[in-house]
């Protein structure tokens, strides 16, 4: 299991458990709601990146390595290798990282890539890994009547700028998603690798998430909710679309109460990498269809019935 410091990092380093932002509408700064209407139609080619270490040579209870860069090709290669970036949100948290793991960095127990000398850009490959297998995703009975009456709809890649913005630069307070980090994810969206999922109440964006799709694995990087239950709906809609497209699991990095409610679990890091490697080149395309969230009730009820 992760060390106590790792658990504290999961709870505090980004200002939100598991990198997920939960808040009321008053905590969200409005952002533009359009950018990539159809990223699949204009994908960019990615070049080569810096050489990354192997996950098995990296610690699983602290940053795996530090350094590298946020170029699209580096980000893509890192996610394919099972790493994700988690830079400190402020100088305070950067100093906290140094206090916690500075000795490990100096001793070489935390590797460096490039000319890095501090924790400005740490990368993680936690052990255990928090995942939500699409076949095990579940909806609580409490949500069923709520979703049938909510009148919300869900879309894919209709408001990528707004979703990333509300998780980072457009959020009031601390966020690990700086303007530089947001720009890097936008570039990956243009390459068709980052996708956003939006929850709408008429024309109002009330929730969403974004992440990186590598074959059958979708790594959720962050999400926000501006209305009760919108975050849960976003998770359930993603699991349903990923399952229908042939995806295997949602990588949530570290299991939080938010994800545990829907069936997320911790698995050994080795098992996660087995799944990632086996499905990395699987052709998975998330349906861009605008769907009423009430249809999720029937989707999950049908799976419950078939498993009984």
C-alpha positions in Angstrom: 0.0 0.0 0.0 1.1 3.6 -0.5 3.0 5.3 2.3 1.3 7.8 4.5 2.9 10.7 2.6 1.4 9.3 -0.7 -2.1 9.3 0.9 -1.6 12.9 2.1 -0.5 13.9 -1.4 -3.7 12.3 -2.9 -5.8 14.3 -0.4 -4.1 17.6 -0.5 -1.5 18.3 -3.1 -3.9 19.4 -5.8 -6.5 20.9 -3.5 -9.0 18.2 -4.4 -9.1 14.5 -3.8 -8.1 12.4 -6.8 -7.6 15.5 -8.9 -11.4 15.9 -9.1 -12.8 19.4 -8.5 -16.2 19.5 -6.7 -17.8 22.8 -6.0 -20.8 25.0 -6.4 -21.6 27.2 -9.4 -20.2 30.2 -7.5 -16.8 28.6 -7.4 -16.6 28.4 -11.2 -15.5 31.2 -13.5 -17.4 31.1 -16.8 -15.3 30.0 -19.8 -15.9 29.7 -23.6 -17.9 26.5 -24.3 -16.6 25.6 -27.8 -13.3 24.6 -29.3 -13.1 21.1 -30.8 -16.4 20.2 -32.5 -14.8 17.2 -34.2 -11.1 16.6 -33.3 -11.2 13.3 -35.1 -11.5 15.2 -38.4 -8.3 17.2 -38.0 -5.8 15.2 -36.0 -2.2 16.3 -35.7 0.8 14.0 -36.0 2.9 13.7 -32.9 6.7 13.5 -33.1 9.2 11.7 -30.9 9.8 12.5 -27.2 12.4 12.3 -24.5 13.3 8.9 -23.2 11.2 7.9 -20.2 12.1 5.3 -17.5 10.3 2.0 -17.2 7.5 2.0 -14.7 8.9 -1.1 -12.9 12.1 0.8 -12.1 10.1 3.6 -10.4 8.6 3.9 -7.0 4.9 3.5 -6.6 4.3 5.5 -3.4 5.9 8.8 -4.4 6.7 10.6 -7.7 8.0 8.1 -10.2 10.3 10.6 -11.8 10.6 14.4 -12.3 11.4 16.5 -15.3 10.8 15.9 -19.0 8.3 18.4 -20.5 4.7 18.9 -21.4 5.0 18.6 -25.2 2.1 16.6 -26.7 4.4 13.8 -27.8 5.8 13.5 -24.3 2.4 13.4 -22.7 1.2 10.8 -25.1 4.2 8.6 -24.6 3.9 9.0 -20.8 0.3 7.9 -20.7 1.1 4.9 -23.0 3.8 4.0 -20.5 1.5 4.4 -17.5 2.7 7.7 -16.1 0.7 10.9 -15.5 1.8 14.4 -14.6 0.8 16.0 -11.3 2.7 19.3 -10.8 2.3 21.2 -7.6 -0.4 23.8 -7.7 1.6 26.5 -5.9 5.1 27.2 -4.6 3.9 26.1 -1.2 3.1 22.6 -2.5 6.3 22.6 -4.5 8.2 23.1 -1.2 6.0 20.4 0.4 7.1 17.9 -2.2 10.8 18.8 -1.6 10.3 18.3 2.1 8.6 15.0 1.6 10.8 13.5 -1.1 13.8 15.7 -1.5 16.2 13.1 0.0 14.8 10.5 -2.4 15.5 12.8 -5.3 19.1 13.5 -4.2 19.7 9.8 -3.6 18.4 8.8 -7.0 15.5 6.9 -5.7 13.3 9.3 -7.7 14.7 9.5 -11.2 15.2 12.7 -13.2 14.6 13.1 -16.9 16.4 15.9 -18.6 17.9 18.7 -16.5 15.3 18.6 -13.7 16.6 19.3 -10.2 13.4 19.8 -8.3 9.7 18.9 -8.2 8.4 21.5 -10.7 7.1 18.6 -12.9 6.6 15.3 -11.1 5.2 12.2 -12.8 3.4 9.4 -11.0 2.8 5.7 -11.6 1.1 4.7 -8.3 1.0 1.2 -6.8 -1.8 0.2 -6.3 -3.6 1.9 -9.2 -7.1 3.1 -8.9 -9.3 1.8 -11.8 -12.9 1.4 -12.8 -13.5 -1.5 -15.0 -16.3 -0.7 -17.5 -17.9 -4.1 -16.8 -18.1 -3.4 -13.1 -19.4 0.2 -13.2 -22.6 0.6 -11.2 -25.3 3.2 -10.6 -26.8 3.7 -7.2 -30.6 3.3 -6.8 -30.7 6.8 -5.4 -29.6 8.3 -8.7 -32.1 6.5 -10.9 -35.2 8.7 -10.3 -33.0 11.8 -10.2 -31.6 11.1 -13.7 -34.9 10.3 -15.2 -36.2 13.7 -14.1 -33.1 15.9 -14.5 -33.6 16.6 -18.2 -29.8 16.8 -18.7 -27.9 15.6 -21.8 -24.3 14.4 -22.2 -21.9 15.1 -25.1 -18.3 14.3 -26.1 -15.8 16.9 -27.2 -18.4 19.7 -27.5 -16.8 22.1 -25.0 -13.2 21.0 -24.4 -12.0 24.5 -23.7 -14.6 25.1 -21.0 -14.1 21.8 -19.3 -10.4 22.1 -19.1 -10.8 25.7 -18.0 -13.2 24.9 -15.2 -10.8 22.3 -13.9 -7.8 24.6 -14.0 -7.2 28.1 -15.2 -10.9 29.1 -14.9 -11.3 27.7 -11.4 -11.4 29.9 -8.4 -8.6 28.8 -6.0 -5.7 26.4 -6.4 -5.4 23.9 -9.3 -2.6 21.8 -10.5 -3.8 22.5 -14.1 -1.9 25.7 -14.8 -2.3 27.6 -18.1 0.7 25.8 -19.4 -0.7 22.4 -18.4 -4.1 23.3 -20.0 -2.4 24.3 -23.2 -0.6 21.0 -23.4 -3.9 19.1 -23.0 -5.5 21.3 -25.6 -2.8 20.3 -28.1 -3.5 16.6 -27.3 -7.2 17.3 -27.9 -6.3 18.5 -31.4 -4.5 15.2 -31.9 -7.7 13.3 -31.0 -6.1 11.9 -27.8 -7.6 14.0 -25.1 -11.4 14.0 -24.9 -13.9 15.9 -22.8 -17.3 14.8 -21.6 -19.9 17.4 -20.9 -23.1 17.4 -18.9 -25.7 20.0 -20.0 -28.8 21.5 -18.5 -30.3 23.0 -21.6 -27.4 25.3 -22.8 -25.7 25.5 -19.3 -22.6 23.4 -18.7 -23.2 21.9 -15.2 -20.5 19.2 -15.1 -17.8 17.5 -17.0 -14.4 15.7 -17.1 -11.5 15.3 -19.5 -8.8 12.7 -20.0 -6.5 10.8 -22.2 -7.6 7.9 -24.3 -5.0 5.2 -25.0 -6.7 2.3 -26.7 -9.0 0.6 -24.2 -7.9 2.8 -21.3 -9.3 6.2 -20.5 -7.3 8.1 -17.9 -9.4 10.8 -16.3 -7.3 13.8 -15.6 -9.8 16.1 -13.8 -13.4 17.0 -13.7 -15.8 19.5 -12.2 -19.3 19.7 -11.0 -21.5 22.8 -10.8 -24.7 21.1 -9.9 -25.6 18.2 -7.5 -24.7 14.8 -8.9 -23.3 16.1 -12.2 -19.9 14.6 -11.4 -21.5 11.2 -10.8 -23.4 11.4 -14.1 -20.2 12.3 -16.0 -18.4 9.2 -14.6 -21.4 6.9 -15.4 -21.8 8.3 -18.9 -18.1 7.9 -19.6 -18.1 4.3 -18.4 -21.1 3.5 -20.6 -19.7 5.1 -23.7 -16.3 3.5 -23.1 -17.9 0.1 -22.7 -20.0 0.4 -25.8 -16.8 1.4 -27.8 -14.9 -1.6 -26.6 -12.9 0.1 -23.8 -11.8 -1.9 -20.8 -11.2 0.5 -17.9 -11.2 4.0 -16.6 -7.9 4.9 -15.0 -8.7 7.1 -12.0 -5.1 7.0 -10.7 -6.1 6.8 -7.0 -9.4 5.5 -5.8 -11.5 8.2 -4.1 -14.9 8.0 -2.5 -16.4 9.7 -5.7 -15.2 6.8 -7.9 -15.6 4.0 -5.3 -19.4 4.7 -5.3 -19.4 3.5 -8.9 -17.2 0.4 -8.5 -13.7 1.8 -8.7 -11.1 -0.4 -7.0 -7.3 -0.6 -6.3 -5.4 -3.1 -8.4 -1.7 -4.0 -8.4 0.3 -1.7 -10.7 1.6 -4.7 -12.6 -2.0 -5.7 -13.4 -2.8 -2.2 -14.6 0.1 -2.2 -17.0 -0.8 -5.6 -18.3 -4.2 -4.2 -19.3 -2.8 -1.0 -20.7 -0.2 -2.8 -22.8 -2.7 -5.3 -24.1 -5.3 -2.7 -25.2 -3.0 0.3 -26.1 -3.5 -0.1 -29.9 -7.2 -1.1 -29.8 -9.3 1.2 -32.0 -11.7 2.8 -29.5 -13.8 5.7 -30.6 -16.2 7.3 -28.1 -19.6 8.1 -29.5 -20.1 11.9 -29.9 -23.9 11.5 -29.8 -25.7 13.9 -27.5 -27.6 11.6 -25.2 -30.2 12.2 -22.5 -28.7 11.2 -19.1 -32.0 9.4 -18.3 -31.0 6.7 -20.8 -28.1 5.7 -18.4 -30.7 4.3 -16.1 -31.9 1.7 -18.6 -28.2 1.0 -19.6 -27.2 0.1 -16.1 -30.5 -1.7 -15.2 -30.0 -3.9 -18.3 -26.5 -4.8 -17.2 -27.7 -5.6 -13.7 -30.4 -7.9 -15.0 -28.0 -9.7 -17.3 -25.6 -10.4 -14.5 -28.2 -11.9 -12.2 
